C-alpha cells in the first residue's frame, strides 16, 4: 500500500486515537448525562474506525 491510501489510513488512526481520548474524557464527566452519551458515541466511532483500518490493511 502506498501513497494516498497509506496516508488515509494513517489519518484514520490518528482520528481514532483522538476520538477515543476525548470520548473517555467526556465519559468521566459525572454531572452531565449528555456529555457521557456523547463520549460513548465517540468511543464507539473510534472502535469502528480502527476496525475499518484493520479490514483495509488485511
N, C-alpha and C positions, 0 to 999 in steps of 0.2 A: 504494500500500500504506500502510495507516495503523493506528494503534492497537496492538493486541496482536501482530499479525503482524510489524510492524516491530520491536517490542521483542524478539520471539522470535528474529528473525534477527540482531539486534544482540548478544543474549546468546550465540547460537551462534558468532558470530565472535570474541567475547571468549574463549569457552571454547576455540575452535580455537587462538587465539594462545597461551593458557596451556598447552594440551596440547602444542603444538609446542615451546615454550620449555623446559618441564620434560622433554619427551621427549628433546630434544637434550642436555640436561644429564645425563640418565640414560645416553645413548649414550656420552658421554665418559668414563664410569667404566670404566676398563680392567680392573680386578681382578674385578669382579662380572659374570658372564655373564648371570645372571637379570635384573639391572638393565638391561643392554644390550638384552635381548629386550623388557623392559617399555617401554624408551624407544622402540624401533622400533614397538611397538604403539601408543604414544601419538602418534607422528608420523603413523602410518597413519590413526588416528582423526581427527587434525586435518585431514588431506587430505580424508578423507571428509566431514567437517563443512563444509569450505569448498566442496566440490563440491555438497553439498546446498543450501547457501545460494545458490550460483550458479544452480542449477536453479530454485529458488523465485523468484529475482528476475528471471529472464528471461521 
